[in-house]
Each structure stands twice: as C-alpha cells, then as structure tokens.
C-alpha cells in the first residue's frame, strides 16, 4: 500500500518550510532593527525612487 501523501505535504517539506520561515522572520526583525523601518516601510522606500 502506498503511504506517501499525494498532495505534496510530507514531514520533510514541512520541516524545511518551517525552517525557512523562521530564517525569514529573523532576518525581517534584524533588518527592521537596523533600519528603523518596518517591512512595509522598506518596500515603500525601495519602490519610490
């Protein structure tokens, strides 16, 4: 019997998704601390040149 999920959700992919989300969140917090602007403020500054 096939025990592999057919929808693409597996323990491996969910583990990596969680790890990458934690890295992204940490980088967002560090960037906000260094620049003094939130994520939306940074995007507005980036696209208004």
N, C-alpha and C positions, 0 to 999 in steps of 0.2 A: 504494500500500500504506500502511496506517495504522501509523505508527511511534510513536504515543502509547501510553504504558503504560495498561493498562485497570484496574490495581489502585490508582491514585492516587499511586503513588510517581513523582516526577519530580525533576529536578535543582533546579527552583525550590522545590518544597515541602521537599526535604531540606535545601537551603541555609537556608531560614527556620527549619526545625525546629532545626538546629544552632545558629543564631544565638540563638534564644530560649532554648535550653538553656544556652548559655554565659552569657547575661544572668542567668538564674535561679540558676545555680550561683554566679556572682559576688555576686549580692545575698544569697544564703544565707551565704556566707563573711563578707561585710561585716556582716550582721546578727548573726552569731554573735560576731564580734569586738567589736561594740558592746555586746551584752547579756551575753556570757559564758555563754550557754546554747546548746546545740545545737538542731537543728531539732525533735527530739522533745521536748526540754525546753520549748521555746517553745510547742509545741502543747499540752502538758500544762498549762502555766501559762495559756494562752489559754482552755482549756475547763474549767478548775477554778475557777470563780468562784462 
